[in-house]
Structures are given as C-alpha cells and as structure tokens.
C-alpha cells in the first residue's frame, strides 16, 4: 500500500471503486450472479475461484521463500479484484435480505 497508495487506504478504496465502474464494469454482472446450476453452493464456487488464483499466485514459490516486491506487484491486481468481487457479492446478498427477496439465499 505504501508504494501504490502512499499509505492511504481511502486512495486504495477509490482505485478499486474506479476499476469497478471502468475497467471491470463489463464483469460486474457476472460477479453478481452465482450461476451455479449444480449442487455446488455459491460459496464453494467463490472458494474454488480463490484457490485457482492462489495456485497461480504462488507458482514458483518454495516453502521457506521470502516473498519480495515482485510477488507483491504481481499479486496486487488480483487482490484488488477479489476485494471488489467480494464487495459486489456481499452487496447482492444484503440487498436480497433487506428487500425480502431471499429465495436465492437459501441455495447459498
């Protein structure tokens, strides 16, 4: 955060919000919909997404390695996107709860 956002969490949040409305705007609807037609829950789907990303993120890292700046710089965009996805998905769930339309939540 120090290098990218001058230790300012508000600047990081603004960057993520800007990416949601600009760079990732075409993906936001996909994040809102679980799209699971099988017995797998939405939470399981999201966990599998994270596990796949983690496998890529740690490629070439050995046990006992110290993660350096290049790892951080490579991982930061993925971390920011996962934070954005989690925020969008949480908003959908909260909107459903408070709107009284929670039939989908029972399948989560």
C-alpha positions as CSV (number, residue, x, y, z in Angstrom):
1,X,0.0,0.0,0.0
2,X,2.9,2.3,0.7
3,X,4.2,2.2,-2.8
4,X,0.9,2.4,-4.7
5,X,-1.3,4.5,-2.4
6,X,1.1,6.5,-0.2
7,X,-0.2,4.6,2.8
8,X,-3.7,5.9,2.2
9,X,-6.5,3.4,2.5
10,X,-9.0,5.8,1.1
11,X,-6.9,6.1,-2.1
12,X,-6.9,2.3,-2.4
13,X,-10.7,2.2,-2.0
14,X,-11.1,4.9,-4.6
15,X,-8.9,2.9,-7.0
16,X,-11.0,-0.2,-6.5
17,X,-14.2,1.7,-7.0
18,X,-12.9,3.3,-10.2
19,X,-11.9,-0.1,-11.5
20,X,-15.4,-1.5,-10.8
21,X,-17.0,1.3,-12.7
22,X,-14.5,1.4,-15.5
23,X,-12.0,-1.4,-16.1
24,X,-14.2,-4.2,-14.6
25,X,-17.6,-2.8,-15.4
26,X,-18.3,-5.5,-18.0
27,X,-17.6,-8.2,-15.5
28,X,-19.7,-6.8,-12.6
29,X,-22.9,-8.6,-13.6
30,X,-21.1,-11.9,-13.7
31,X,-19.9,-11.3,-10.1
32,X,-23.5,-10.6,-9.0
33,X,-24.8,-13.9,-10.3
34,X,-23.7,-17.1,-8.8
35,X,-24.7,-19.0,-11.9
36,X,-24.5,-22.4,-10.2
37,X,-26.8,-24.9,-11.8
38,X,-25.4,-27.8,-9.8
39,X,-25.4,-28.8,-6.2
40,X,-22.3,-26.7,-5.6
41,X,-23.1,-23.6,-3.5
42,X,-22.1,-20.1,-4.4
43,X,-19.6,-20.0,-1.5
44,X,-18.0,-23.2,-2.9
45,X,-17.8,-21.6,-6.3
46,X,-16.1,-18.5,-4.9
47,X,-13.7,-20.6,-2.9
48,X,-12.7,-22.5,-6.0
49,X,-12.1,-19.3,-7.8
50,X,-9.8,-18.2,-5.0
51,X,-8.0,-21.5,-4.9
52,X,-7.2,-21.4,-8.6
53,X,-5.9,-17.8,-8.3
54,X,-3.8,-18.8,-5.3
55,X,-2.2,-21.6,-7.3
56,X,-1.2,-19.1,-10.0
57,X,-0.1,-16.5,-7.4
58,X,2.3,-19.0,-5.6
59,X,3.7,-20.5,-8.8
60,X,7.5,-20.8,-8.4
61,X,7.4,-20.1,-4.7
62,X,9.1,-22.7,-2.5
63,X,8.5,-23.4,1.2
64,X,10.6,-21.1,3.3
65,X,10.9,-18.4,0.5
66,X,10.6,-14.8,1.4
67,X,8.1,-13.1,-0.8
68,X,9.7,-10.0,-2.3
69,X,8.4,-6.9,-4.1
70,X,7.9,-8.7,-7.5
71,X,5.4,-11.0,-5.8
72,X,3.5,-8.2,-4.3
73,X,3.4,-6.2,-7.5
74,X,2.2,-9.3,-9.4
75,X,-0.4,-10.2,-6.8
76,X,-1.8,-6.7,-6.1
77,X,-4.2,-6.5,-9.1
78,X,-5.6,-9.9,-8.3
79,X,-6.1,-9.0,-4.6
80,X,-7.8,-5.7,-5.5
81,X,-10.2,-7.6,-7.9
82,X,-11.0,-10.2,-5.3
83,X,-11.9,-7.4,-2.8
84,X,-14.1,-5.8,-5.4
85,X,-15.8,-9.1,-6.3
86,X,-16.4,-9.8,-2.6
87,X,-17.9,-6.4,-2.1
88,X,-20.3,-6.8,-5.1
89,X,-21.3,-10.2,-4.0
90,X,-21.9,-9.1,-0.4
91,X,-24.0,-6.2,-1.7
92,X,-26.2,-8.6,-3.7
93,X,-26.8,-10.8,-0.6
94,X,-27.5,-7.8,1.6
95,X,-29.9,-6.3,-1.0
96,X,-31.7,-9.6,-1.2
97,X,-32.0,-9.9,2.6
98,X,-33.3,-6.4,3.1
99,X,-35.6,-6.4,0.1
100,X,-37.3,-9.6,1.2
101,X,-36.3,-11.4,-1.9
102,X,-34.1,-14.1,-0.4
103,X,-35.2,-17.2,-2.2
104,X,-31.8,-17.4,-3.8
105,X,-30.1,-17.2,-0.4
106,X,-31.5,-20.5,0.6
107,X,-29.4,-22.2,-2.1
108,X,-26.1,-20.5,-0.9
